[in-house]
Amino acid sequence: MPIRISPAVKGLITAVLMVAAILVVFNTSKDAGSSLQYLVYGIYGLGITWTLLAYRKSSSFTGKFADLFAQGFRCFIVVTLCIALFYWIFNRMHPEFTEKTAAAYKERLVQSKDKMPADIESEVATFKKQYILKLVSGAIFGYLIIGAGVTAAGAALLTRRK
């Protein structure tokens, strides 16, 4: 009898693999735009696909799109929460990211020449305070959109196939 793994546990396994890939890319590539980062999205898509295919093969499968989507949702919501937590911890451990990004932001503000120095300093201070929050909220939004898209597409394909 095969071991049944819940969609949430599959999401956790997927998230662990994604974090491992993120750390490998971070430690091997100094280029933030490295094409290796797409490996993370590939793992994410494969984790959702694994969840959908396993449910489709199970005796619980009803053939309904909503039921299949619900299984994928349970997977991608866990992944999204884990990745958001990872981003928060990782960036708290690396305050140099905030400083480097804030310095680039300040440089852009200075070059625009439409703000007073005091306004620039105030905006940069606000930017630093909100940096991790914006990064994490952007990650949550992005991973939710990607997860919903992959899940909807996969569920649609799998409910059409007989």
Steps between C-alpha positions, in 0.01 A plus 500: 500500500658832394558772756257789456659838547263790559513805271624711793794264559574504126499879526746481788728264306478731197582804715806328650626414151437858385689645799789262429504617137487866607797446731695316230435782252590761763826328589610412146384795292598857565259611228160573657335455160651156448295261290549247781226685690246346261588166656307618807188566292542165328510322836189694604311394188612139537384493863154619403491258206601214730211587730246520216613176333503308828146612578382417148630145543340458843166338569379833644516671161155621397587636157398850606722799433421654841610189691824475303568874541441470876775238523745722311396797714592311818844439352575847367371684806746307719782574255410870496496523880832314532670711233371823657638391838831407336526838323431680827762299696758508221476877453508563875823300507642708212443869581756585233227436239291779652799734514611427143150545360443816705828645370390435140160655574668808652724532195195498271330766712811720496537462122138598442578844656137565587522449878666685782779318692284476814217347299740251346629393841144463628395290200808278530433447873141401422624272222734322742222450755264353241752303293446153647124548528477598133727214397301240693162635391617504139616140533167397651306665220726361228501143631122507550447615142740244356358224720141581408591515131687171496231332708215629283676400178593158637153437639340606173724265299454209737122528518473503118712186456318173537 
